[in-house]
Amino acid sequence: MNNDAKTMVSSEGLERLIASRRTVKPADFDGRKPDRELLRHCLEVARMAPNHHRTEPTYFYLLGRRQIKEVAQVNAERVAGENPTEYTLKRAMRKEKEWSESPGLLVITCHTNLGSELVRSKPAVVDEDYATSCCITQNLLLLLHNHGIATKWSTAPVWEDKRFEEIVGLRHGEPDERVVALVFLGYVENNPNVRPFRPIGEILIDGADCE
Ligand SMILES: Cc1cc2nc3c(=O)[nH]c(=O)nc-3n(C[C@H](O)[C@H](O)[C@H](O)COP(=O)(O)O)c2cc1C
């Protein structure tokens, strides 16, 4: 089917962009640093996602080298655990190297004022704000992928450590500001682009018979 005359960008291109984006481990990045201005530009566009009540809840913290290393250290301590074993220590060291050498790290948060009149009258806003932040994150991953920048969306709970808030400089902090994603960014030689998915018939419940 070729209906490109009726689409804003080519269907083929857009579909390929969505379908070929794959998570890449920071350990596989080749060290080249994404341009900060390009990242800024992608953030400008990515944030234009659906947003109930237009609360604009999403914040971006584009970390500098020192901050990346400090977050990596705190995470390594978390991975090692309170009573480190040989296994957890090895894993912690591997993670610290992987994280601290990542060419880029962006922290995406969602801020909803839990004491606000809006939340009191519409508690669903908390989930809706989080949903908006997830839409923005996916927009961003796609925009970056289009520029050849690979990413990993991580929810490793490093932010449970109080030091995370200070290192990153979270504007609002808990309980109102929630970390949605740590996005590791970099370039990679070969981006794996295959991942099996369930057949669409298993997840699409089509009411065509009810027309
Ligand atoms: C909300 C969310 C949290 C994630 N957290 C992690 C994580 O903590 N560690 C990790 O290795 N991958 C994480 N991922 C990446 C997924 O593992 C990855 O998307 C999944 O394996 C599918 O691969 P794909 O992105 O290449 O399609 C996360 C993805 C999402 C959407």
The ligand as an SDF file (V2000), in Angstrom:
LIG
                    3D

 31 33  0  0  0  0  0  0  0  0999 V2000
    9.9540    1.5910   31.8330 C   0  0  0  0  0  0  0  0  0  0  0  0
   11.1550    0.8270   31.3310 C   0  0  0  0  0  0  0  0  0  0  0  0
   12.1620    0.5010   32.2310 C   0  0  0  0  0  0  0  0  0  0  0  0
   13.2910   -0.1960   31.8130 C   0  0  0  0  0  0  0  0  0  0  0  0
   14.2710   -0.4700   32.7220 N   0  0  0  0  0  0  0  0  0  0  0  0
   15.3450   -1.2020   32.3450 C   0  0  0  0  0  0  0  0  0  0  0  0
   16.3500   -1.5230   33.2890 C   0  0  0  0  0  0  0  0  0  0  0  0
   16.3170   -1.1000   34.4480 O   0  0  0  0  0  0  0  0  0  0  0  0
   17.3820   -2.2880   32.8770 N   0  0  0  0  0  0  0  0  0  0  0  0
   17.4610   -2.7620   31.5830 C   0  0  0  0  0  0  0  0  0  0  0  0
   18.4050   -3.4760   31.2720 O   0  0  0  0  0  0  0  0  0  0  0  0
   16.5380   -2.4190   30.6570 N   0  0  0  0  0  0  0  0  0  0  0  0
   15.4950   -1.6680   31.0010 C   0  0  0  0  0  0  0  0  0  0  0  0
   14.5410   -1.3120   30.0810 N   0  0  0  0  0  0  0  0  0  0  0  0
   14.7380   -1.6830   28.6720 C   0  0  0  0  0  0  0  0  0  0  0  0
   13.9980   -2.9630   28.3470 C   0  0  0  0  0  0  0  0  0  0  0  0
   14.6730   -4.0420   28.9600 O   0  0  0  0  0  0  0  0  0  0  0  0
   13.9120   -3.1280   26.8270 C   0  0  0  0  0  0  0  0  0  0  0  0
   13.0770   -2.1090   26.3250 O   0  0  0  0  0  0  0  0  0  0  0  0
   13.3560   -4.4930   26.4670 C   0  0  0  0  0  0  0  0  0  0  0  0
   14.3170   -5.4960   26.7030 O   0  0  0  0  0  0  0  0  0  0  0  0
   12.9220   -4.5760   25.0200 C   0  0  0  0  0  0  0  0  0  0  0  0
   13.9860   -4.3110   24.1480 O   0  0  0  0  0  0  0  0  0  0  0  0
   13.9130   -3.1560   23.0460 P   0  0  0  0  0  0  0  0  0  0  0  0
   13.8660   -1.8450   23.7600 O   0  0  0  0  0  0  0  0  0  0  0  0
   15.1780   -3.3410   22.2620 O   0  0  0  0  0  0  0  0  0  0  0  0
   12.7030   -3.3880   22.2240 O   0  0  0  0  0  0  0  0  0  0  0  0
   13.4120   -0.6000   30.4570 C   0  0  0  0  0  0  0  0  0  0  0  0
   12.3990   -0.2580   29.5510 C   0  0  0  0  0  0  0  0  0  0  0  0
   11.2840    0.4490   29.9850 C   0  0  0  0  0  0  0  0  0  0  0  0
   10.2210    0.8320   28.9960 C   0  0  0  0  0  0  0  0  0  0  0  0
  1  2  1  0
  2  3  1  0
  2 30  2  0
  3  4  2  0
  4  5  1  0
  4 28  1  0
  5  6  2  0
  6  7  1  0
  6 13  1  0
  7  8  2  0
  7  9  1  0
  9 10  1  0
 10 11  2  0
 10 12  1  0
 12 13  2  0
 13 14  1  0
 14 15  1  0
 14 28  1  0
 15 16  1  0
 16 17  1  0
 16 18  1  0
 18 19  1  0
 18 20  1  0
 20 21  1  0
 20 22  1  0
 22 23  1  0
 23 24  1  0
 24 25  2  0
 24 26  1  0
 24 27  1  0
 28 29  2  0
 29 30  1  0
 30 31  1  0
M  END
$$$$
